[in-house]
Amino acid sequence: MDEVLSRIENGTTIDTIVKELSMNRSTLLAMIEFLVDEQYLEVVDLQCSCSTSNLCEQCQCSGADTGHGMAMYVLTSKGLRFIS
């Protein structure tokens, strides 16, 4: 858990964590879900940055506030205490 939290804190991607820790992607995603549920991690709300512009219809994120399944996580104060 410490290794996963430390890598997320450093901005490491899910794919890189999977490779570096030799984990199954589904296992890592389940661990991340657990860490969110236990308030070690927080999901950052990703929204289309062009949503207030006339160009939004041309944007790759058109019509989606979640970035097409992308998610960003940050450590909560509880998560930061755990890795320190």
VOSE-181584 format. One line per 2 residues: for each residue x, y, z of N, C-alpha, C. Coordinates in steps of 0.2 Angstrom, whole numbers, plus 5000, padded with zeros to 4 digits. Each point is the difference from the previous one (the first is absolute). Example, Ala and Ser with C-alpha at 12.3 -4.5 7.8 and 13.67 -1.06 7.14 Angstrom:
2
5066 4972 5039 4996 5006 5000 5004 5006 5000; 4998 5005 4996 5004 5006 5001 4996 5005 5003 .
***
This chain:
84
5004 4994 5000 4996 5006 5000 5004 5006 5000; 5006 5000 5004 5004 5006 5000 5003 5001 4993 .
5002 4995 4997 5003 5001 4993 4995 5003 4995; 4994 4998 5000 4995 5003 4996 4999 5007 5002 .
4999 5001 5006 4999 5007 5002 5006 5005 4998; 5006 4998 5001 5006 5004 4999 5000 5001 4992 .
4998 4995 4996 5001 5001 4993 4994 5005 4998; 4994 4999 5002 4995 5005 4999 5002 5007 5002 .
5003 5001 5006 5002 5006 5002 5005 5003 4995; 5004 4996 4997 5005 5003 4995 4998 5001 4993 .
4993 4998 4999 4997 5001 4994 5001 4995 4995; 5002 4994 5002 5001 4994 4996 4993 4998 4997 .
5000 4998 4994 4994 4997 4997 4998 4993 5002; 4994 4998 4999 4997 4994 5002 5004 4994 4996 .
5001 5001 4994 5004 4996 4996 5007 4999 5002; 5003 5005 5002 5007 5000 5003 5000 4996 5006 .
4996 5002 5005 5000 4996 5006 4999 4993 4999; 4995 4998 4995 4999 4993 4999 5007 4996 4998 .
5003 5004 4995 5007 4997 4998 5005 5000 5006; 5001 5005 5003 5005 5001 5005 4999 4995 5006 .
4994 4999 5002 4998 4995 5005 4998 4993 4998; 5000 4999 4994 4998 4993 4997 4993 4998 5002 .
4996 5005 5000 4993 4998 5002 4995 4999 4994; 4995 4997 5001 4994 5000 4996 4997 5007 5000 .
4998 5002 4994 4996 5007 5000 4994 5000 5005; 4996 4994 4999 4994 5000 5004 5001 5000 5007 .
5006 4997 5003 5002 5000 5007 5001 5007 5002; 5004 5003 4996 5002 5007 5002 4994 5005 5000 .
4995 4999 4995 4994 5004 5000 4996 4998 5006; 5000 4994 5002 4996 4998 5006 5003 5003 5007 .
5007 5000 5000 5003 5003 5005 4999 5008 5001; 5000 5003 4994 4999 5007 5000 4993 5002 5002 .
4995 4996 4998 4993 5001 5002 5000 4999 5008; 5003 4995 5003 5001 4999 5007 5003 5006 5003 .
5005 5003 4997 5003 5006 5003 4996 5006 5000; 4996 5001 4995 4995 5005 4999 4995 4999 5006 .
4997 4994 5000 4995 4999 5005 5002 5001 5007; 5007 4998 5002 5002 5001 5006 5003 5007 5001 .
5000 5004 4995 5002 5008 5001 5007 5001 5000; 5004 4995 4997 5007 5001 4999 5001 5004 4993 .
4996 4999 4996 5000 5004 4993 4993 5003 4999; 5001 5005 4996 4994 5004 4998 5000 5001 4992 .
4994 4999 4997 4999 5000 4993 5000 5008 4998; 5004 5002 4996 4999 5007 4997 4995 5000 4995 .
4996 5005 5000 4994 5001 4995 5003 5003 4994; 5000 4996 4995 5003 5002 4993 4994 5002 4996 .
5001 5006 4998 4994 5003 4995 5004 5003 4994; 4996 5000 4995 5002 5003 4994 5002 5007 5001 .
5006 5002 4998 5002 5007 5001 4997 5005 4995; 4997 4998 4995 4998 5004 4995 4992 5001 5001 .
4997 4997 5005 4993 5000 5001 4996 5007 4999; 5004 5005 5002 4997 5007 4999 5001 5003 4994 .
5003 4996 4995 5002 5003 4994 4996 4998 4994; 5000 5003 4994 4996 4998 4994 5004 4994 4997 .
5006 4999 5002 5004 4995 4997 4999 4993 5003; 4996 5000 5005 4999 4994 5004 4998 4994 4996 .
4995 5001 4995 4998 4995 4995 5006 4997 4996; 5005 5004 4999 5006 4997 4996 5005 4997 5004 .
4999 5000 5007 5005 4998 5005 5000 4992 5000; 5005 4997 5002 5000 4992 5000 4996 4998 5006 .
4999 5005 5005 4996 4998 5006 4993 5002 4999; 4998 5001 4994 4993 5002 4999 4995 4996 5003 .
4995 5003 5004 4995 4997 5003 5001 4995 5006; 5006 5000 5002 5002 4996 5006 5004 5004 5005 .
4997 5000 5006 5004 5004 5006 5005 4996 5003; 5000 4993 4999 5005 4996 5003 5006 4998 4996 .
5001 5003 4995 5006 4999 4996 5001 4993 4997; 4994 4998 4998 5000 4993 4996 5003 4995 5005 .
4998 4999 5006 5002 4995 5004 5006 5001 5004; 5003 5006 4999 5007 5001 5003 4998 5003 5007 .
5005 4998 5005 4999 5003 5006 5007 5002 5003; 4999 5005 5004 5006 5002 5004 4999 4999 5007 .
5005 4998 5004 5000 4999 5007 5005 5004 5003; 4998 5003 5006 5005 5003 5005 5000 4997 5007 .
5005 5000 5003 5000 4998 5007 4997 5005 5005; 4996 4997 5004 4997 5004 5005 5005 5001 5006 .
4998 5004 5005 5005 5001 5005 5001 4993 5004; 4995 4996 5000 5001 4993 5003 5005 4996 4996 .
5000 5000 4993 5004 4997 4996 5007 5003 5000; 5001 5006 5001 5007 5003 5001 5003 4998 5006 .
4996 5000 5006 5002 4998 5006 5003 4992 5000; 4996 4996 4996 5002 4993 4999 5007 4999 4997 .
5001 5004 4995 5006 4999 4996 5006 5004 5003; 4999 5004 5005 5005 5004 5003 5004 4996 5006 .
***
